Amino acid sequence: MEKPVVELTFTEEMKGFLSFGADNFQTGFKEGKDANRYFMFHSEITIEDVFKFDKTPSLASPMKGWIESDLFGGKVPYEKADFNLYVDTDNPKHKFMKYRIHFKNKISGEDMTLFGFKDIKDDPLFDIWEDTTTLFTRIYKGITDREDDVDVIAKGIVKIYMLDFLKQLTTFRVKGSDPVTNLEAFADFNKMFLGTLYDVYTPKLLVAE
């Protein structure tokens, strides 16, 4: 029997620094911080069909929200945005979380694209928190699907900080036709989310225990 559609929404807020013309993400963050080139974005992410998503967590989920930075004229709403939770690579212990946001530069009126990724992999250090909260960020002029350094105008790093993460945990909402099914969907989502992290970081988790 096909399970009913259950929608899951939650909010996420990430903050950091960017710099125009930076050679790499770390330099963009450092130079942006030194020059107070603050950048943040606030998203409401919607997983439109939880049971379907749990089987294919790389599916794009729409986001709405805003970016905020003096680099682009202050607070600017998204034109269009989406999020991919777990994107596979050739290595089962290496995945990406991807973000793509289209917005307008209030200063120039130009269309802009933010592409960011979280690098989820089993490094020598126990870094699950760092991996899942750090977004390596590129900004492009125009609307693009690029994920490389060609035509990048700014780079940097934005992060989820602990207080924002705790706030995020209170924002999860499920919406469907039946309360019991809603709870089942939420439990399945958490099992998939945490289970994937366990699969990636298993050696570190066992050592940490």
C-alpha positions in Angstrom: 0.0 0.0 0.0 1.4 3.4 -1.0 2.0 5.7 1.9 0.3 9.1 2.0 2.1 12.3 1.3 3.6 13.9 4.4 5.4 17.2 4.2 8.2 18.2 6.5 9.5 21.8 7.0 12.2 23.2 9.1 14.3 26.4 9.2 18.0 26.9 9.1 20.1 29.9 9.6 23.8 30.2 8.6 26.3 33.0 9.2 29.8 33.8 8.2 31.9 36.0 5.9 32.7 36.3 2.2 35.2 38.2 0.2 35.3 39.2 -3.5 38.1 37.7 -5.6 39.2 35.3 -2.9 41.5 32.4 -4.0 39.8 29.9 -1.7 37.1 29.5 0.9 39.3 29.9 3.9 40.9 33.1 2.5 37.5 34.4 1.6 36.3 33.8 5.2 39.4 35.4 6.8 39.5 38.4 4.5 35.8 38.9 4.8 35.9 38.7 8.6 38.9 41.1 8.8 36.9 43.6 6.6 33.6 42.8 8.3 32.0 41.5 5.1 29.3 39.6 6.9 27.0 37.3 5.1 24.1 35.2 6.3 21.0 33.4 5.0 17.8 32.2 6.5 15.9 29.3 4.9 12.7 27.4 5.3 13.3 24.0 3.7 10.3 21.9 2.6 10.6 18.2 2.0 7.4 17.7 0.0 7.0 13.9 0.4 9.0 12.5 3.4 8.5 8.8 2.6 9.6 9.3 -1.0 12.5 11.5 0.1 13.8 8.9 2.7 14.4 6.5 -0.2 16.1 9.2 -2.3 17.6 11.8 -0.1 19.4 13.5 -2.9 16.1 14.8 -4.2 16.0 18.6 -4.5 13.8 20.3 -1.8 12.6 23.9 -2.3 13.7 26.6 0.0 12.3 30.1 0.7 14.0 32.8 2.7 16.5 35.6 2.4 20.2 36.4 2.3 21.5 39.4 4.3 24.8 41.2 3.5 25.9 44.7 2.8 27.8 43.2 -0.1 24.5 42.8 -2.0 22.4 45.6 -0.5 21.2 44.3 2.8 18.3 41.8 3.2 17.3 40.2 -0.1 14.6 37.5 -0.6 15.3 34.4 -2.6 14.1 34.4 -6.1 14.4 30.6 -6.2 16.3 28.1 -4.0 16.7 24.4 -3.4 18.6 22.0 -1.1 19.9 18.5 -1.6 20.4 16.6 1.7 22.7 13.7 0.7 24.4 13.6 -2.7 26.4 10.4 -3.3 30.0 10.2 -4.6 32.0 7.2 -5.7 32.9 6.7 -2.1 30.1 5.6 0.2 31.8 7.4 3.1 31.8 10.7 1.3 28.6 12.7 0.5 27.7 16.3 -0.1 24.9 18.5 1.1 24.2 21.1 -1.5 22.5 24.5 -1.5 21.6 26.7 -4.5 20.0 30.2 -4.1 19.1 32.7 -6.8 18.7 36.3 -5.6 19.1 39.8 -6.9 21.9 42.1 -5.9 20.1 45.2 -4.6 23.1 47.4 -5.4 23.6 46.5 -9.1 20.2 44.9 -9.9 22.0 41.9 -11.2 20.8 38.3 -10.8 23.1 36.3 -8.5 23.6 32.6 -7.7 24.9 31.2 -4.4 26.2 27.7 -4.5 27.3 26.1 -1.3 28.2 22.6 -0.2 28.8 20.7 3.1 31.6 18.1 2.7 30.4 15.0 4.6 33.3 12.6 4.9 35.3 10.5 7.3 38.4 12.5 8.0 41.3 11.6 10.4 39.8 13.8 13.1 36.3 13.4 14.7 34.7 16.2 12.8 31.0 15.3 12.3 29.9 18.6 13.8 32.2 20.6 11.7 31.3 18.8 8.5 27.5 19.1 9.0 27.5 22.8 10.0 30.1 24.3 7.6 29.0 25.5 4.2 31.7 26.3 1.6 30.2 29.1 -0.4 30.6 30.5 -3.9 28.8 33.5 -5.4 28.3 33.8 -9.2 26.9 36.6 -11.3 23.7 35.5 -13.2 21.6 32.5 -12.8 23.7 29.4 -13.2 24.0 25.7 -12.3 27.8 25.9 -12.0 29.6 24.1 -9.1 33.1 25.1 -9.9 35.4 28.1 -9.7 34.7 29.5 -13.2 33.1 33.0 -13.1 33.1 33.0 -9.3 33.0 36.6 -7.9 33.1 35.8 -4.2 34.0 33.0 -1.8 33.8 32.3 1.9 32.4 30.1 4.6 29.1 30.3 6.5 28.2 28.1 9.4 25.4 27.0 11.7 26.4 28.1 15.2 25.2 26.2 18.3 22.5 28.6 19.4 21.1 28.7 15.9 21.2 24.9 15.7 19.3 24.6 19.0 16.7 27.0 17.6 16.5 25.0 14.4 15.6 21.8 16.3 12.4 23.5 17.5 11.2 24.4 13.9 10.6 20.9 12.5 6.9 20.5 11.5 5.2 17.6 9.7 1.9 18.0 7.8 -0.3 15.2 6.5 -3.7 13.8 6.8 -3.2 11.6 9.8 -1.3 12.3 13.1 0.0 8.8 13.4 1.4 8.7 9.9 2.9 12.2 10.5 4.8 10.8 13.5 5.9 7.7 11.5 7.2 10.0 8.7 9.1 12.1 11.2 10.7 9.1 12.8 11.6 7.6 9.4 13.3 10.9 8.4 15.4 11.0 11.5 16.3 7.4 11.1 17.5 8.1 7.5 19.3 11.3 8.4 21.1 9.9 11.5 21.6 6.5 9.9 23.4 8.0 6.9 25.7 9.9 9.2 26.4 6.7 11.2 27.3 4.9 8.0 29.8 7.7 7.0 31.4 8.1 10.4 31.1 4.6 11.9 34.8 4.1 12.8 34.9 7.5 14.6 31.7 6.8 16.4 32.9 3.5 17.6 36.2 4.9 18.8 34.4 7.8 20.5 32.3 5.3 22.5 
